[in-house]
Amino acid sequence: MPPATERMSRVDTAWLRMDSDVNLMMITGVWLLTPAVSFEALCERLRATMLRYPRFKQKVVEDALGYLWVEDETFDVERHVTREKLARRRGQSERQALQVRVAELATTALDHEHPLWHWHLIEDYEGGCAVVIRIHHCIGDGIALMSVLMAITDGGHAPPQRRRHREHGHDGDWLADAVVRPLTEVTVKAIGMYGEGVAKSIDMLAHPGKPLAGSLDLARTGMQVINDAAALALMSDDSKTRLKGRPIGLKRVAWCEPLPLDDVKAVGKALNCSVNDVLLSCVAGAIGDYLRDIGDDPAGKEIRAMVPVNLRPIEQAYKLGNRFGLVPLVLPIGIDNPIERVYAVRERMAELKGSYQPLLAFAILAGAGLLVKPAQDFVTGLFARKTTAVMTNVPGPREPLKFCGSTLRQNMFWVPQSGHIGMGVSILSYAGGVQFGLITDKKLCPEPQRIIDRFAPEFEKLLWVTMMLPWGEAA
């Protein structure tokens, strides 16, 4: 009996084909567990929970129409779990040694002959163990993979049973699934913005029973994607710094200890800013201070970070795949005053609220999945050429999780960078704390820990100012 197959969506196809010699499209994460979990217990837990998602037993196979998810008939969970000891150089801490190993794994390609994920069990780490998790971005985005994490930890629930979709017979079907349905009310706003012609096209896409292949409506929709891509190309470049350039493909990673989330919320409330405003201001301040410390003057400079925006209901995250748009956020790294900087960030965030750019970016990625690889590289490269970093903020569970009876005491991940982007910033809230992770290219930023170590001091500046405000008065 032939293995079951499923057509890969065009958006996921775009992420699959974004792998390059300097950037692999893997989401790389680290779990720190106490006490240690055994290799046998880890494999058994993955068999019992993670494999309830069919995607983790499927490999990617190319055919004339694109890519298929095909069940791996030789699947063995132990092929996807490696146990290893951490190698430490003289004078190197366990944390530093783990960071080196994570950086190595972030540049090690997954085996495309089998499902695109791998776990590395680092035995005997800080009185427990560490687990490095690598999953290709084509399987799912950060929100989707967070739902998997919740399902495989102790007490997690199995994902709802999905009905198998019929194979789509024409382009209109997958476009409706990949572009229209996940966007709900955002789509309605976009229709009003883009005009009657595209409105009719989107209406056609929303009804896959109506044929679109070869129709004028499909051509117009394709032209709109091209026009939108051109608009992105006209976006001005961000400031030149040594963090932007051509990477060499050797990674460095760093992370910090969590900040108390309640303190961040209190500062945001006192300054009439959101938690995101506060955190992003700390990112901008840390980067600016780092550049200043190494002899560059960031005054008047701004860098752009592409920020993913979730475009689906959280309760549908178990379906995996990629359902997010991107917005370009400008970080004012040249503003030294922490109060002035946090309000500058708030202003930029306000400008993005109600923006159609996430929809635009999602549509561009969906359209790029239709193109041949060189054309896709050109379209997706538009994002990279105008950007210094990719930055993501994923909310995690509020209470500490258990895994195989052990406590998941710290949880961190790094987003991949596309094209020639050489920096990824990750913000993750978990168990009452919020922490920053950084992944950089060795050529552009050889010591990301020097930036990470500045996040907490930048937050403390805001905290001290907040404490000095008159009680009972708004800032």
C-alpha positions in Angstrom: 0.0 0.0 0.0 1.6 3.4 -1.0 2.2 5.9 1.8 -0.3 8.6 2.4 0.5 12.0 0.7 -0.6 15.6 1.1 0.3 18.6 -1.0 2.4 21.2 0.7 0.9 24.6 0.8 2.6 27.3 -1.3 3.5 29.4 1.8 5.2 26.4 3.4 6.9 25.7 0.0 8.3 29.2 0.1 9.9 28.6 3.5 11.2 25.2 2.4 13.0 26.7 -0.5 14.5 29.6 1.5 17.4 27.5 2.8 20.7 29.0 1.6 24.4 28.4 2.2 24.4 31.1 4.9 21.0 30.7 6.5 19.0 27.5 7.1 15.3 27.9 7.7 15.3 26.0 11.0 13.7 27.1 14.3 16.2 26.1 16.9 15.3 25.9 20.6 16.8 24.9 23.9 15.1 23.4 26.9 16.8 23.2 30.3 15.3 20.4 32.4 15.8 19.5 36.1 16.3 16.6 37.0 17.7 15.0 33.8 15.5 13.0 31.5 16.8 9.7 30.1 17.2 9.0 26.4 14.7 6.2 26.6 12.1 8.3 28.4 12.5 11.1 25.8 12.0 8.8 22.9 9.0 7.2 24.5 7.4 10.6 25.2 7.9 11.7 21.6 6.4 8.4 20.3 3.3 8.9 22.5 2.7 12.6 21.9 4.6 14.3 19.1 3.8 11.6 16.6 0.1 12.3 17.1 0.8 15.1 14.6 1.2 13.3 11.3 3.6 16.0 10.0 6.4 14.7 12.2 6.3 11.3 10.5 6.3 12.8 7.0 9.2 13.6 4.8 9.3 16.1 1.9 9.2 14.7 -1.7 9.4 16.9 -4.8 7.2 16.2 -7.9 6.4 18.1 -11.1 3.8 20.3 -9.3 5.8 21.2 -6.2 6.3 19.3 -3.0 4.4 16.6 -1.1 4.3 15.5 2.5 4.8 11.7 2.3 4.8 9.3 5.2 8.3 8.0 5.9 7.8 4.2 5.7 11.2 3.7 7.4 10.4 6.2 10.2 12.3 5.5 13.5 12.0 8.0 16.3 15.5 7.1 17.6 16.9 8.3 14.2 15.6 11.8 15.2 17.0 11.8 18.8 20.8 12.1 19.4 22.3 11.8 22.9 25.6 13.5 23.5 27.9 14.9 26.1 28.8 18.6 26.1 32.4 19.3 25.1 34.0 22.0 27.2 37.2 23.9 26.6 39.5 24.9 29.4 38.0 27.9 31.2 34.7 27.6 29.4 31.4 27.5 31.5 28.7 25.0 30.8 26.5 27.9 29.4 29.2 29.0 27.0 29.8 25.4 25.8 26.1 24.9 25.2 25.9 28.2 23.3 28.7 27.0 21.0 27.0 23.6 20.4 23.6 25.3 19.7 25.4 27.6 17.1 26.9 24.5 15.4 23.6 22.8 15.2 21.9 26.0 13.8 24.2 25.7 10.8 23.8 21.9 10.4 21.2 20.9 7.7 18.5 18.5 8.5 18.3 15.2 6.6 15.8 15.6 3.8 15.5 11.9 3.4 13.5 11.8 6.6 11.1 14.1 8.5 12.7 17.5 9.0 13.2 17.6 12.7 15.8 16.5 15.3 16.2 16.5 19.1 19.7 16.5 20.8 19.7 15.3 24.4 22.7 17.0 26.2 23.2 14.8 29.2 24.6 16.1 32.5 24.0 19.8 32.1 23.8 22.1 35.2 22.6 19.3 37.4 20.0 18.2 34.9 20.0 18.1 31.1 19.5 20.3 28.1 17.6 19.5 24.9 18.3 21.2 21.6 15.4 21.1 19.3 15.6 21.7 15.5 12.5 21.9 13.3 12.3 23.2 9.8 10.2 26.3 9.4 8.1 24.6 6.6 6.5 22.4 9.3 5.2 25.3 11.3 5.7 28.8 12.7 6.4 29.8 16.3 2.8 29.9 17.4 2.1 26.4 15.9 5.2 24.9 17.4 4.4 26.4 20.8 1.1 24.5 20.6 3.1 21.3 20.0 5.2 22.1 23.1 2.1 22.4 25.2 0.8 19.1 23.8 3.9 17.0 24.5 4.6 18.2 28.1 3.0 16.5 31.1 -0.7 16.8 31.1 -0.8 18.0 27.4 -3.8 17.2 25.3 -3.7 15.5 21.9 -4.5 17.7 18.9 -8.0 17.5 17.5 -8.5 15.0 14.8 -8.2 16.6 11.4 -10.3 15.5 8.5 -8.2 14.7 5.4 -8.6 17.3 2.8 -9.2 16.2 -0.8 -6.4 16.9 -3.2 -7.1 20.3 -4.7 -7.7 20.3 -8.4 -6.8 23.9 -9.3 -4.9 26.9 -7.9 -8.0 28.6 -6.6 -8.4 25.9 -3.9 -5.0 26.3 -2.3 -5.1 30.1 -2.6 -8.4 30.1 -0.7 -6.9 27.9 2.0 -3.5 29.7 2.2 -4.5 33.3 1.8 -8.1 34.1 2.3 -9.7 31.9 5.0 -7.0 32.4 7.7 -7.3 36.2 7.5 -11.0 36.6 8.4 -11.8 40.3 9.0 -8.3 41.4 7.9 -9.2 40.2 4.4 -12.4 42.4 4.4 -10.3 45.5 5.2 -7.8 44.6 2.5 -10.6 44.3 -0.1 -11.7 47.8 0.7 -8.2 49.1 0.4 -7.2 47.4 -2.8 -10.3 48.2 -4.8 -13.1 46.5 -6.7 -11.0 44.5 -9.1 -9.0 42.6 -6.4 -12.2 42.4 -4.3 -13.8 40.3 -7.0 -10.6 38.2 -7.2 -10.6 37.5 -3.5 -14.3 36.7 -3.6 -13.6 34.1 -6.3 -10.7 32.7 -4.2 -13.1 32.4 -1.2 -15.2 30.0 -3.3 -12.9 27.3 -4.6 -15.7 25.7 -6.6 -15.4 28.5 -9.1 -12.6 27.8 -11.5 -9.7 30.2 -11.5 -6.9 28.5 -13.4 -6.1 30.6 -16.5 -8.8 33.1 -15.7 -8.4 36.9 -15.9 -9.1 37.1 -12.1 -6.2 34.9 -11.3 -4.0 36.9 -13.6 -5.1 40.1 -11.9 -4.4 38.6 -8.5 -0.9 37.6 -9.6 -0.3 41.1 -10.9 -1.3 42.5 -7.6 1.2 40.3 -5.8 3.9 41.6 -8.2 2.9 45.2 -7.7 2.9 44.7 -3.9 6.4 43.2 -4.2 7.5 46.3 -6.1 6.1 48.5 -3.4 8.3 46.6 -0.9 11.3 47.1 -3.1 10.8 50.9 -2.9 11.0 50.8 0.9 14.0 52.8 2.0 17.1 51.1 3.3 17.7 51.2 7.0 20.8 52.7 8.4 24.1 51.1 7.7 25.8 49.5 10.7 28.3 46.7 11.0 25.4 44.4 11.9 24.3 44.5 8.3 26.3 43.0 5.5 27.0 39.7 3.8 27.0 36.9 6.3 29.4 33.9 6.1 27.1 31.3 7.5 28.9 30.7 10.9 26.5 31.4 13.8 26.8 32.6 17.3 24.0 32.4 19.9 23.3 33.9 23.3 20.5 34.3 25.8 19.9 35.9 29.1 18.2 35.1 32.4 14.5 36.0 32.4 13.3 39.5 33.6 10.2 39.4 35.9 7.2 39.8 33.6 5.3 41.6 36.3 8.0 44.3 36.5 7.8 44.8 32.7 4.1 45.2 32.9 4.4 47.7 35.8 6.8 49.8 33.8 4.6 49.7 30.8 1.6 50.8 32.8 3.4 53.6 34.5 4.7 54.9 31.2 1.4 54.4 29.4 3.1 51.9 27.0 2.6 48.3 26.1 4.8 45.4 27.3 6.0 45.2 23.7 6.9 48.9 23.6 9.1 48.4 26.7 10.8 45.2 25.5 11.5 46.6 22.0 12.9 49.7 23.5 15.3 47.6 25.5 16.3 45.8 22.3 17.0 49.1 20.6 18.9 50.5 23.5 21.1 47.3 23.9 22.0 47.3 20.2 22.8 51.1 20.2 24.9 50.8 23.3 26.8 47.8 21.9 27.6 49.8 18.7 28.7 52.7 20.8 31.0 50.5 22.9 32.8 49.0 19.8 33.5 52.5 18.4 30.5 53.2 16.2 28.3 56.2 16.6 24.6 55.2 16.4 23.3 58.7 16.8 20.5 59.4 14.4 20.5 55.8 13.1 17.6 53.4 12.9 17.6 49.7 11.9 14.6 47.7 10.5 13.5 44.4 12.0 10.9 42.2 10.3 8.4 41.1 12.9 6.1 38.2 12.4 2.4 38.8 13.0 0.1 35.9 13.7 -2.8 35.6 11.2 -4.8 32.7 12.6 -6.9 32.0 15.7 -4.7 30.4 18.5 -7.1 27.5 18.7 -6.2 26.5 15.2 -2.4 26.4 15.8 -2.4 22.6 16.0 -2.9 22.5 12.3 0.8 23.5 11.9 2.0 25.2 8.8 2.8 28.9 8.5 0.1 31.4 9.0 1.8 34.7 9.7 2.5 38.0 8.0 5.5 40.3 8.4 5.7 44.0 9.3 8.8 46.1 9.1 9.5 47.7 12.5 12.0 50.5 12.8 14.1 50.4 16.0 15.5 53.8 17.1 19.0 52.6 18.1 20.4 56.1 17.9 18.2 57.5 20.8 20.2 57.3 24.0 17.6 58.6 26.4 15.6 55.6 27.5 12.3 57.5 28.0 12.5 59.3 24.7 13.4 55.9 23.1 10.4 54.0 24.5 8.0 56.6 23.3 9.6 56.6 19.9 9.0 52.8 19.8 5.4 53.3 20.9 4.9 55.8 18.1 6.3 53.3 15.5 4.1 50.5 16.9 1.0 52.7 16.7 1.7 53.4 13.0 1.7 49.6 12.4 -1.6 49.0 14.1 -4.3 48.4 11.5 -1.6 48.1 8.9 -2.2 45.8 5.9 1.4 44.9 5.7 1.1 41.5 7.4 -1.5 40.5 4.8 0.7 41.9 2.0 3.7 39.9 3.2 1.7 36.7 3.6 0.2 37.1 0.1 3.7 37.7 -1.3 5.0 34.5 0.3 2.0 32.6 -1.0 2.7 34.0 -4.5 6.4 33.3 -4.2 5.6 29.6 -3.7 4.2 29.5 -7.2 7.5 30.8 -8.8 10.6 29.0 -9.8 13.3 29.1 -7.2 15.4 32.0 -8.6 12.3 34.2 -8.9 11.2 33.3 -5.4 14.7 34.2 -4.1 14.3 37.6 -5.7 10.9 38.3 -4.2 11.8 37.1 -0.7 15.1 38.9 -1.0 13.2 42.1 -1.0 12.6 41.6 2.7 16.3 40.9 3.4 17.7 43.8 1.5 15.8 46.4 3.5 16.3 44.7 6.9 19.0 44.2 9.6 17.2 41.7 11.8 14.3 39.3 12.1 12.6 39.6 15.5 9.8 37.6 17.0 7.9 37.7 20.3 6.1 34.5 21.3 3.9 34.2 24.4 4.5 31.0 26.3 2.7 29.4 29.2 2.4 31.4 32.5 3.2 28.4 34.8 6.3 26.2 34.6 5.8 23.0 32.6 6.8 19.5 33.4 8.3 17.0 30.9 8.7 13.4 31.8 8.3 14.4 35.4 11.2 17.0 35.2 10.7 20.7 35.4 11.2 22.8 32.3 13.1 25.6 34.0 14.1 27.6 31.0 12.9 27.6 27.4 14.5 29.6 24.6 14.5 29.6 20.8 15.9 31.4 17.8 14.2 32.3 14.6 15.9 31.7 11.3 17.1 34.6 9.1 16.3 34.7 5.4 18.5 35.9 2.5 21.5 37.8 3.9 20.0 38.9 7.2 22.6 38.2 9.9 20.7 38.8 13.1 17.7 37.2 14.8 16.2 38.5 18.0 13.8 36.3 20.0 11.6 37.4 22.9 9.8 34.7 24.9 7.6 34.9 27.9 7.5 31.8 30.1 6.6 31.0 33.7 6.4 34.6 34.9 9.5 35.7 33.2 10.5 37.2 29.8 13.9 36.6 28.2 15.8 37.6 25.1 17.7 35.4 22.8 20.0 36.5 20.0 21.5 34.6 17.0 24.1 36.4 14.8 26.5 35.7 12.0 30.1 35.5 13.3 31.3 38.0 10.7 28.7 40.6 11.6 28.5 40.2 15.3 31.0 37.7 16.7 30.0 38.2 20.4 26.2 38.4 20.7 26.5 38.0 24.5 27.8 41.6 24.6 24.4 42.7 23.3 22.4 40.3 25.4 24.1 41.5 28.6 22.8 45.0 27.9 19.1 44.1 27.9 18.7 43.9 31.7 20.6 47.3 32.3 18.4 48.9 29.7 15.3 47.7 31.4 16.7 48.8 34.8 17.0 52.4 33.5 13.3 52.4 32.7 12.5 50.7 36.1 14.4 53.4 38.0 12.6 56.2 36.2 9.3 54.6 36.8 10.0 54.3 40.6 10.8 58.0 40.7 7.5 59.0 39.1 4.9 60.7 41.4 2.6 58.0 42.7 -0.9 58.1 41.4 0.0 60.3 38.4 0.2 59.2 34.8 3.5 59.6 33.0 
